[in-house]
Amino acid sequence: MKITDIKTMLLSRWHEPENQWFTNTFRTVRADCPIIVVTTDEGLEGIGEACAYGGLAHIRSWVEWLKPSFIGRDPRDLSIVLSPNGRTRMYDCAVGGIDCALWDLRGKIEGKRVADMLKADSLKKVRLYASSGCRYDWSDRPEQLIEETLGYLADGYTACKVRIGTYWDWDGVTVDRFNGLMRDLAQEINGRMELMVDGNQRLTEEQALPIAKELDRLGFTWFEEPIPMADVDGYARLNAAVDMPITGGEQFTTLEQFRPYLEKHAYGIVQPDAGWCGITEALKIAEAAYRYGIDLCPHSWHNGLMAIENAHLVAALPNPRVLEVCMIQGPLQWDIFAEKPPIADGWLELPDKPGLGVALGENLESRFPYVEGHYAITVER
Ligand SMILES: [Mg+2]
């Protein structure tokens, strides 16, 4: 079997004004989705979603540039796999998406689920955590965060990750005020679901430490990216200061990049994303982290195909835990599929079909026409 073509489908959908979401100084007005399709001379196709953070047009341009090295090659030949470089986000996302599409194709050729090809006793379903907390405004009703989280609890989710809200300086938000909101949240949830916080690298170490201590005391499951990602020693100090894992690495795409963080125990959990670095590299990172007693819980924002890629990854991990699922992506997220994969009570069942086990819906490019430009706008107050 030979690869005959690789195409990139770019899809977009505007959020209705009431469904736009916001964090820091950004308001996200659109959902984007780049899907890579690898075709063969025997009619089989592999599909993969690249992380949209690579920029849709850039991803397509890199895929076009890389395509000639794949044409005429056997998709089962693992020597054709490209590695992310850890420097160029658009290149890495293109490589990650191609890698996922090749795994889908290999599974279809072998008649096996991707997770089963990666590990003999892989899981059949993975536990999801609802990822959001991107709709509360410190100058309006921060308690919206608690109502939103209670909604996910009512929908059957057993874990939820929240964020730190709109730009703190607009409203003079302090560490004490944020910790107060987290205390209220923990009290309302009252142990009925796991809670995590994502700082999106917005805090200083001086701010992050008292927050980490309070989250640890309140029983939160992890505190993600509290400070800028390059500060490996800052991460190591924070991770040593509390029992709860300090987590990160969603923008790291190579094992080499993770090495100092593993050696210094700077992360309690690592969070690469199969749509950003590929399933192949993510598994290498998982295996290295496991030697340090560190688990992998992938970053997985954006659309359903990336969630499925990361679900197969989680199902094949040495110590599978949870998979992130974006709660605010709108209809593009699951409408890219002919049939939505089964999600019930906060669990995603891996389809019992070869490859990634999902098929794309019809006429996606006319239903979700690509829109150029950035998916978010910067707000000034
Ligand atoms: Mg994150």
Boltz pocket constraint, residues with backbone or C-beta under 6 A from the ligand:
constraints:
  - pocket:
      binder: B
      contacts: [[A, 198], [A, 200], [A, 224], [A, 225], [A, 250], [A, 299]]
      max_distance: 6.0
